[in-house]
Structures are given as C-alpha cells and as structure tokens.
Amino acid sequence: MIKKVWQFLSPPPSWRLPVIALLTAFVSIGLYTAIISNAVSYMTDDPKACINCHVMTPQYQTWKHSSHREVAHCNDCHVPQDSEFKKYAFKAMDGLYHSYVFTTRGEPQVIKAREASVNVIQSNCIRCHQDQVTDAKTEFFVAEHAEARTSRLCWDCHKEVPHGKTKSLSATRYLLEKTVNTVDDHNIIPQWLEKQLNTEK
C-alpha cells in the first residue's frame, strides 16, 4: 500500500532532482523564517514573546509596571480562554496578520485592537472581574448600572488599564532610551533600529 502511494506521489525520474532542490529550498526558507522570527516562542504564554517585535515594547513595558503583571499575562487577556482550540486558532490568525503588517512595515502609529480582539479582551475582563461587573451593590452609585452592567467596554471607563497612556509608536524611542537595551535578558531593540538610533544622536 505504502509502495503504491509512493509510486503515485513520486515525480518522474527526470523531475526528481529539480523537485528535491525545490523542496529543500522551501524547507530551508521555512526553517530560517521560523528561527529568525522566534516562532516557537509564540506557542508559549511568555509575555516576552510579544516583544520579539520592537513595536510592542511600549505595551510590554506598561504592562510590566502594572498591577496586572502579577495575575495576568498577554494571552490571559488577548486570546480566548474558553477552549484550547479557540485559543491557538485565534493566536494563529492574529500571528499571521501581525507577521504581514510588521514584515511590510505597515503598522499604524497608534496600535488599536481590531473588532475580534475587542470582543476577546472584553470577554476576558468579565471572566476575571465577574463579581465586580455584576455586583448589584454598586448600582446605587454607578449611573445606569442595571442597564449597562456588561454592555459597555470595560476600558470606556478604565482607560489606562493596564497599558497606561503609552499607546503610540512614537513613544517607543523614549522608552528605549529610558530603559536598558534588554528586558529580562531579552533584547528589545532590533539591530536595524539600534543602528538608526545611534546614527540620529
């Protein structure tokens, strides 16, 4: 059976060398891309994976100095938590989008969550803070509490949780100059950016 499948899939003898060369090239490029992008780190829950790209440095730094760092990492808020399948499917889709944007240098000055991410983040806020969100004792001093108990986005009120005021890429240089070049022994300045910063001084 295996022999028949191999005979069906294998190219004619005259094509074998080009096909092997092409497959080797594809596999090599794939492995090189995985190593350069530190792809394996994205399968973990380590927050430092988010600063593989310098663009996310302000978000990492502000989270690291917030109270959330003790109880929630990036994935706790930014990916679905109701099933492992949804979690990794969402990470894969988000990762492909981020890879495209960062590779083409098309990232916006102000990073905002897309609609799918907004829904996930809101759901995770409620998951962790369900008691506070649904506590009827607060209805006496929160306007329209009963009607808007969970319909508003949490960050409509809690605007600086947990990332503070740092939302813009233009703040990245300030953060890089005010901190050491590594965060927890993780290099946060790519070589091309470090060279540019040194040139501008």
Secondary structure, DSSP 4 states (H G I P E B T S, - for coil): -HHHHHHHHSPPHHHHHHHHHHHHHHHHHHHHHHHHTTGGGGGS--GGGGGGSGGGHHHHHHHHTSGGGGT--HHHHHS--S-HHHHHHHHHHHHHHHHHHHHTT---SB----HHHHHHHHHHHHHHSHHHHH-GGGGGTSTTTTTTTTTS-GGGT-TTTTTTT--BTHHHHHHHHHS-SEETTEE-S-HHHHHHHHHH-
